[in-house]
């Protein structure tokens, strides 16, 4: 009886020693993380001209993984937009916010955000560095 127990314990130790630990699958958000160099086009209310004014600029957008699964942080000029990533589409997170966008493959982005409750908004289009 002692021999059988000893053989079983030794066998289980040897078997577990040769099993490779299963590695975790890569996080699909990793492909989108990085810096994107974008052209920004903003429409802002101009009180002096009684209408909307267009402003264009170049800007760097940083995309980072959020602690929440499927959520990315879009960082533009120190403002963090949380987006839910589903099939390359960026949905505002939480859902009631007024921004969103899309990835074109993993190296191009299009993102739109509303600045205020009025008609003012900014659009960003660019490629990953």
Secondary structure per residue as TSV (DSSP state, phi and psi in degrees):
chain	resnum	aa	ss	phi	psi
A	1	X	-	360.0	-42.0
A	2	X	H	-65.9	-36.5
A	3	X	H	-65.6	-40.8
A	4	X	H	-65.5	-43.5
A	5	X	H	-63.1	-42.3
A	6	X	H	-65.0	-40.4
A	7	X	H	-67.0	-42.4
A	8	X	H	-64.7	-43.6
A	9	X	H	-65.3	-45.6
A	10	X	H	-62.9	-42.2
A	11	X	H	-63.0	-41.9
A	12	X	H	-68.6	-34.8
A	13	X	H	-65.8	-43.3
A	14	X	H	-65.9	-43.2
A	15	X	H	-63.4	-42.5
A	16	X	H	-72.2	-24.4
A	17	X	H	-69.3	-29.2
A	18	X	H	-95.2	-3.9
A	19	X	-	-79.3	128.0
A	20	X	-	-81.9	137.4
A	21	X	-	-66.4	141.4
A	22	X	-	-74.2	129.3
A	23	X	-	-85.3	151.4
A	24	X	-	-73.3	146.9
A	25	X	-	-67.9	151.1
A	26	X	-	-64.7	146.6
A	27	X	-	-75.9	124.8
A	28	X	G	-65.6	-19.0
A	29	X	G	-71.9	-20.7
A	30	X	G	-57.1	-33.4
A	31	X	G	-65.2	-24.2
A	32	X	T	-97.6	-13.8
A	33	X	-	-71.0	136.8
A	34	X	E	149.5	-168.7
A	35	X	E	-101.1	135.4
A	36	X	E	-119.7	128.6
A	37	X	E	-95.4	117.2
A	38	X	E	-125.2	155.3
A	39	X	E	-95.6	128.3
A	40	X	E	-108.5	137.8
A	41	X	E	-126.4	117.5
A	42	X	E	-117.4	139.4
A	43	X	E	-108.8	120.0
A	44	X	E	-126.4	150.4
A	45	X	E	-73.1	127.5
A	46	X	E	-113.2	107.3
A	47	X	T	-66.1	-35.5
A	48	X	T	-66.0	-33.8
A	49	X	T	-103.2	6.8
A	50	X	T	51.2	51.6
A	51	X	E	179.9	-164.7
A	52	X	E	-92.7	145.2
A	53	X	E	-122.5	135.4
A	54	X	E	-93.8	136.7
A	55	X	E	-131.9	130.8
A	56	X	E	-116.5	150.6
A	57	X	E	-161.8	170.4
A	58	X	E	-110.6	144.2
A	59	X	E	-150.1	153.5
A	60	X	E	-103.4	128.2
A	61	X	E	-108.4	134.4
A	62	X	E	-107.1	130.2
A	63	X	E	-111.3	126.8
A	64	X	E	-133.9	158.1
A	65	X	E	-78.0	137.5
A	66	X	-	-91.1	162.5
A	67	X	S	-67.2	-25.7
A	68	X	S	-79.5	136.9
A	69	X	T	-62.0	139.8
A	70	X	T	70.1	7.6
A	71	X	E	-110.8	136.2
A	72	X	E	-115.6	153.3
A	73	X	E	-103.6	123.4
A	74	X	E	-102.3	114.9
A	75	X	E	-108.2	116.6
A	76	X	E	-127.9	116.5
A	77	X	T	48.5	52.6
A	78	X	T	66.7	9.2
A	79	X	E	-104.4	131.4
A	80	X	E	-104.2	120.9
A	81	X	E	-104.8	124.2
A	82	X	E	-92.7	128.3
A	83	X	E	-130.0	143.7
A	84	X	E	-91.8	127.3
A	85	X	E	-99.8	114.5
A	86	X	E	-133.4	112.9
A	87	X	T	54.5	40.4
A	88	X	T	82.8	-5.2
A	89	X	E	-96.5	138.3
A	90	X	E	-103.3	112.2
A	91	X	E	-103.8	140.2
A	92	X	E	-60.9	143.3
A	93	X	S	-133.5	108.3
A	94	X	S	-72.7	163.9
A	95	X	T	-64.5	-23.4
A	96	X	T	-79.7	-7.5
A	97	X	S	-70.7	163.4
A	98	X	S	-111.4	66.2
A	99	X	E	-156.5	163.0
A	100	X	E	173.4	-179.5
A	101	X	E	178.2	-156.6
A	102	X	E	-157.1	145.5
A	103	X	E	-98.0	137.0
A	104	X	E	-106.0	105.4
A	105	X	T	57.1	-153.1
A	106	X	T	-105.3	10.4
A	107	X	T	-122.9	3.7
A	108	X	E	-135.5	146.2
A	109	X	E	-136.0	148.2
A	110	X	E	-132.3	125.9
A	111	X	E	-141.7	137.0
A	112	X	E	-127.2	135.3
A	113	X	E	-135.4	142.8
A	114	X	E	-90.9	134.0
A	115	X	S	-81.2	-45.0
A	116	X	S	-132.2	-174.8
A	117	X	S	-75.1	-12.9
A	118	X	S	-81.0	-160.7
A	119	X	S	-79.7	0.5
A	120	X	-	-69.7	134.9
A	121	X	E	-157.4	161.0
A	122	X	E	-126.4	141.1
A	123	X	E	-120.2	140.2
A	124	X	E	-127.8	133.0
A	125	X	E	-136.8	131.2
A	126	X	E	-173.0	-176.4
A	127	X	E	-122.2	156.6
A	128	X	E	-74.8	144.5
A	129	X	-	-75.9	360.0
